[in-house]
Amino acid sequence: MFKKVLLISILSIGLFANDSTKKENSSFLDDLVNEVSSVADSDLTDKVKLETMQDYIKNLKFDDKVDKSKYKVNLMGHYENYMLLGGHSSTKLTEKHWDDGARDTSEDYERDSNEAQFQLSIKTPLYNNFLGTSADLFTAYTQNSYWQVYDTQHSSPFRETNYMPELFLEWQPDKKLGNSQLKQVRFALIHQSNGQDVGQSRSWNRTEMFFLLQNDNINYGMHIWDRWDEDSKDTTNSQYPNVTEGDDNVGLEDYIGNQRYFVKYKSDNVNIMLVHQNDILEYDRNKGNTKLDVTFPSINSNFDFFIRYFTGYGESLIDYDVKIQRVSFGIMLSDWI
């Protein structure tokens, strides 16, 4: 009787295992069969035999037979992850409204000049040493949200969220260039949009190169991009302005340029980062923006205090053509360089 019960249990494990797990289960089953045979052939009573097998099975480490690395998801920080809980803009901005793609000024109102902002930015490797090269293939996602949390009159809406998925190859050459080390190079395909309907919709695609260098406690580098061409909106279309095809961001490069340059000073007590975005080839014509970030340690090791000053165009997609000056403060959850 004892042998029959154990045999049925063993067979059920084998029968109900799918093809992908049968191989992993084989050593487990072999060990179990050997132990059953040893106990069953002993001179012990059935009661003692069952107790012996129960103790054996209880101590089995089935998970050790499985390659756990196959089930790991390796999420890492990409750009900064932060929450700016207090931000004040000296620029008066209007919450604009559209009706079937056409401007409807009757519903417009002035936004609260104080708002919160947060960013989530993560990446994960897809393929190491891609196609036999020294490059690693990554996918990434960055989300930046602007929250009118203090505007209770209008139910504290999220006035704008920008979504930015990426696919990129990354090299880490760590080669000496003059007095600096070339730490990182990326080639990326990037989409950015705000997920809104016609009228408020903003989106664009670009190809981007990124370079990061280090000299002692100074990090510096650049992003250089080329926007993918888009046709203009067809104003002769009978559905205009409720037309989805065509450029949602007319003259975008005139406001945000085609390059972003940064330099960052790092120490134990403070990190200071200066970022300037424009087009150096047409600097006088383009408008661009400048950003100054200062972070310093808090009493909690999980975050740093964070202060940001922003001035210029392109802070968010919905207001890419509006000049904004803003001072914000909050916490930095994870930095990127």
Sequence and secondary structure as in RCSB ss.txt:
>XXXX:A:sequence
MFKKVLLISILSIGLFANDSTKKENSSFLDDLVNEVSSVADSDLTDKVKLETMQDYIKNLKFDDKVDKSKYKVNL
MGHYENYMLLGGHSSTKLTEKHWDDGARDTSEDYERDSNEAQFQLSIKTPLYNNFLGTSADLFTAYTQNSYWQVY
DTQHSSPFRETNYMPELFLEWQPDKKLGNSQLKQVRFALIHQSNGQDVGQSRSWNRTEMFFLLQNDNINYGMHIW
DRWDEDSKDTTNSQYPNVTEGDDNVGLEDYIGNQRYFVKYKSDNVNIMLVHQNDILEYDRNKGNTKLDVTFPSIN
SNFDFFIRYFTGYGESLIDYDVKIQRVSFGIMLSDWI
>XXXX:A:secstr
 HHHHHHHHHHHHHHHS HHHHHHHHHHHHHHHHHHHHHHTSS  HHHHHHHHHHHHHT  GGGGS GGGG    
EE S EEEEEEEEESS  EE  EETTEE GGG EE  SEEEEEEEEEEEEEESSGGGSS EEEEEEEEEEEE TT
 GGGT  EEEEEEEEEEEEEE   EEETTEEEEEEEEEEEEEE    TTT  EEEEEEEEEEEEETTEEEEEEEE
EE       TTSTTTTS  SS SSTTHHHHH SEEEEEEEE SS EEEEEEEE GGGTTT   EEEEEEEEE SS
TT EEEEEEEEES SSSTTTTS EEEEEEEEEEE   
